[in-house]
Amino acid sequence: MACYNVAGFTVSYDPTYPTLRSRSEKYRCADMPDAVRLCVTEEQIAAIRGSTPLLTDDLREYMLMGRAFYDYLISRGGMMLHASAVVVDGEAYLFSAPSGTGKSTHTSLWLRRFEDAYILNDDKPALFLSDGRVYAAGTPFSGKYDISADRSVPLRAIAFIERSDVNRIEPISDKRALYEMLNQTARPDSVELYARLLRNVSEIIGKTPIYKLCCNMENEAVTIAYETMRKGEKA
C-alpha cells in the first residue's frame, strides 16, 4: 500500500481506480510502517451501486475512501466541513453552504482581490486541533474540480453563506453554529464516532469565530466578509 500524509496524519491505502490514485498523488509520502491502513473493498463498492446509479465504480471508490478518511479524522479529534477554504495572509477562511449556493464563486472573488490568496480545499477541507488551535487542511477529497493544496494552516473564521441582494455579516451563537456545522459535515454510522464528532465540533466552535454571511456575488461581499472575519469576534 502507498502512504499519504493528509492533514498531518499518515495513512496508507491502495487505489484501484484512477480518480483516487491521481488526486492522492500530491499527498504521497515515504512509506511508514506505523501508517494507519484505510481500505475500500470491491464488496463495499458493489454494496452502494444500487444507491448511486449515476456514479462509476471509480467515483464510488473515491467517495468511500473519503468517508473512511474522515471517519478516521473524527477519531483523532477532527472533522470535515463541506466548505470552500481560501487562505489569505497564511490563515484559512471557510465558507460553507449547501451545494449551488455559491461558496466557490465567493472564494473566487477572494483570489482576484488578494495577491497571496489560494484555495486550500474547494469542497471538503479537514479541520483539526493542534497545540490548542484549530487548523484547516487540504485533502485529496476536494470535489468536482480537485482544487486543493497539501498544506495545513491556522483557521481564522467560518461563515455560512446565504444568498442576498444586500451584503451583511454577523456572528452566530454557538448553538446555531453547532446546527450549521453538523448540517454540513459527514455523519458517521458508528454511535461512538458520532459522539466523538459532537465533542470535536463543540471544541472547534469554542475556539473559532463563526458567522452568517448574507451576500451577493460582488466585490463588496469580499470586503465586508474579510474586514469582519479577520477581527475574529464571537457572538
N, C-alpha and C positions, 0 to 999 in steps of 0.2 A: 504493500500500500504506500501511496505517496503521502508526504507530510506537508501540512499547510499551517501557517501562522495567521490566525484570523482573530482580530480584536485582542491580540495579546495572548491567545490561547493556542497551543499546538495540538492539532488534531490530525488524524490520518484517515483517508478513505481512498477507494479505488474506483474512479469514474468509469462507467461503461460506455456512456454516450457523450457526444462532442460538446454539448452545451455546458454541462458541469465541468468537463475537463478544461475547456478553453477559458471559462470565466474564473476558474480556480487558479490558473497558471500564475498570475501576478502575486498570489499569496503563497506560492510554493517555497518551502524552506528545506534545510538539510534534514535528513532522516533522524528522528529522535525516538529512542526505544521506549520512552515513557509517554509518547503521544497518545491521546485518547482516541480510540478507534470508533468511527462512525460508519454505519453500514446501511445501504438500501439494497434490498434483495429483489430478484425478479418476482418473487411471490408478493411482495409489498406493492410493486408496480402493477401486477395483474389485479390485485385486490381493489385498486381505485380506478380501473379502466371504465367501469360502469358509471361511476360518478363524475368522471372527467372525459366525456366523449370527444370533446374538441381538442384535447391535448394529444401529443405524440408520447411514446414511451420516453423519448429523450427529455421532454419537458416534465414528465411525471417524475423521473429520477431527480431532476434539478429541484423540483418543488419538495419532494420528500427529503432530500438531503438538507434543504433549507430548514425544514421542520426539525430534523434531527439535530442540526447545529444549534438552533435557537432553544430547543429543549435543554441541551447541554449548557448553553449560556445561562438559562434560568437557574440551573443547579449550581452555577458558580456566582450567583448574585447579580446577574444582568438581565437584559430583556431586549427584544426587538420592538421598534416603533415604526409603524407604517408612515413614513415621512420622507421629505426631501431635505437633506442636510447640506447646508452651504457653509464653508469656512471663510471667515474674514478675520484678519489680524490674529491668526493662529487659534481662533475659537470657533466652535460649531454653533450655528443657529438652525434649529429644526422647525420645519413647517409641515404640519400633519393635517390630513383631511381625507374624506372618502375619495376614492378614485374619480377623476373627472372634475374635481373642484378647482384645480389649477395650482396645486402646490409646486409642481415642476416649472410651470410658467412663471410663478412668482420668483423662484430662486434663479431663474434665467435672467431676470432683471437685475439681481444682485451681481451676477457675473459681469454684466455690462457696466454696472455702477462702480465696482471696486476692482482695481487692477490686480490685487493679490488673491481675489476670491476663486475658489474652486469647489466643485461638488464632491463631498465625501462619500455619499451614497444617495442615489436618487429615489430609493423606494423603501429599503428596509435596513437602515443603519442599526448597529448594535449599540446599546448603552450599558455601561458597567461602572462600578465604583473602584477607585484605586487611591490609597492614601487619603481617604476622606473626601475625595472629589469625584464628580461624575464626568465620565468621558464618553465621547461618541466615536464610533469606528466604522470604517468601510468594511464590507464583506463581499464575497462572491455573489451574494443573493441580492441583486440590485435592480430588479425589474426588467421591463421590456428592452431597454436600450443599453443595459450593462454599463451604467455610469457609476464608477466607484473608484476610490483611492485606497491603497494599502497603507492607511495611517490611522492613528488614534490621537484625538485632540480633545482638550477640555471643552465641556459643554457650557455655553453661555446661557441659552434660554430655549424654550419651546413655545411655539404659537400654534394654536388650532385655528385653521382658516375657515371663514365663511365668506361667500361672495356678497358684495355690496357695492352700490354706486358711490357710497361715502366711505372714505378711509378712516378707520379708528381702531385703536388697540387698547385693551385694558387687562390687568391681571385678573386671574380667576382664582377661586377658593381651592384649597387642597381637595375638598370633597368633589368639586366639579372636575378638577384635574384627574382625580382617580378614575372617574367615569370615562372621561375622554381618552385616557391612555389605555384603559382596558378595552375600549371600543376599537382602538387602532393597533392592537397587537395580536399575536397568535396565542390562543389559549390552549395550554397543554391538556391532554386527556387525563393524565395522572392527577389524582386528588392531591398527592403530596407535592407535585410540581406546581400545581395551581396555587396551593397555599404559599409556596416559596415565591411564586410570581407576585402575589399580593404584597408580600413583605418587601420584595425588591422595588416594586412600583412605589410603595409608600416611602421607602428610603430615598429614592430618586426625587420624588416630589418634594420631600423635605429639604433637599439641597439645591433645587432648581426653580428659577422663576418661570412661571407658566402663564400664558396669555391667550386671550381670544382676539384674533385679528380679523376684522371685517374689512374687506378691501376689494378694489377693482384691480385690474392688471396694468396699472400705470406706474410711472416712476415715483409719484408721490407716496404710494404704498410702501416702497422700499425705505424712503426717508422716515416715515412715521414708525415703521417696524424697527429699523435699526436704531434710531435715536432712543426709543423706549426700551428695547430689549437689552441693549448694551449696558444700561444702568442697573439691570438685574433686580428690579423691585418686585417683591412678592405681595400678594393680596393681604 
